[in-house]
Amino acid sequence: MSTKSTSTTTPTTSSTTTTNDGASSQALQSSLSTLVSNYHDTTPARVKLIDAFLLFIFVSGVLQFAYRVLITVYPFYAFAGGFGSTVGQFVLLAGLRAQIAPGRDGEFKQVSQER
């Protein structure tokens, strides 16, 4: 029995795409600086305070989860309670931030401004 070996070649085309990474990174940096300056100029102080606390809660949750994954899994119920309360605080505070954000007064007419 003889076996025939056939090989086929397909022509390949190479196209070079030139990307201007310097311009795109500069545009990204410009966009981020505009975002930060607009945030500082137009956001009320009470919303900035809530945002800072949201960031703290987020970092706390990430650290708790990293500790559980990297170090130990022994006190599982302590982790579950701590991480659950962190997630709950974050969700409730995000809801409060949505209510007191500027321009959202029309959506929350029944809620007083003292919230």
N, C-alpha and C positions, 0 to 999 in steps of 0.2 A: 504494500500500500504506500503510495507516495502522497506527500502532503505538499500542497502549493502554498507558498507564502506570498501574499500580496501586500504591498504597502502603498498607502495613499498619502499624499502630502497635500495639505491645504495651505494656500498662500496666506501669510499673515501680514496684516497691515499694522503699522505702528503709527500712532498719531501722538504728537506731543502737544500737550496743553500747557500753556504758560499761565501760571497764576501769579498774581501780584500779591504775595503774602504781606509785604510791607504796607501796602495801601489798605488791605483789608484789616490788618491789626490796628492801623492808625484810625480807620473808620470805627472799629469796635471801641477803641479807647475814647474817641470823641463822643460816641453814643453813651458810653458809661459815664463820662464826666458830665454830659448834659443831663442824664438821668439823676445823678447824685445832686447836682446843683438845683434842679427843679424840685427834688424831694426836700431839700433843706429850705428852699424858698417858699414852697406852697403848702407844706404839711404842718398842721397845728402841733403844738408841743405835746398835747395829751395823746395824740396818735403816735408820735415819735416815742413816747414813753411805753405805750403798749407794744410797739414794734420791737423796742429793746428787750422787753420782757419776753416776747414771743421768741426772739433769738436766743435768749438765755434758756428758755424751756426746751427749745429744739436741741441746743448743744448738750443740755443735761440728758435728754433722751438718747442722743447718739452716744454719749459717754457710757450711759448705763448699758446700752445694747452692746457696745464694744467690750466692756468689762465682762459681760456675760459670755460673749462668744470667745474672747481671747484668754481670759483668766480662769474662770470657774463657772460651773453650772450648778454648784451645790445648793445655795439657798434659792431654789427656783421660785418659791412663793413670795419671797422678799423682792426678787426681781420683777415678778408679775405684778405685785402691788405697786411698786415704785414706778415701773414703766407705764402701767395702766393709768396711774394718777397723772403722770407727765402728759400722756396723750390726751386725757380728759381736760386738763388745764389748757392745753394748747387749743383744743377744739372750742372750748367755751370762750377763751380769750379772742380767738379768731372771729367768732360770731359777734362779740362785743365790738371788735375793731370794724367789722363790716357795718355795724349799726351807727357808729359815730364818725365814720369817714365823711369828709366834706362832700357835699353833693348828693348824699343818699337820704336826705331828710324827707323827700317825697315818698320813698318806699316804706319808711317807718313813721308814719304820721301818728299812730296810736301810742308810741313810746316817747316818754318825756326826755328832755335834754339833760336831765340830771342823772341819767343812767350811768 
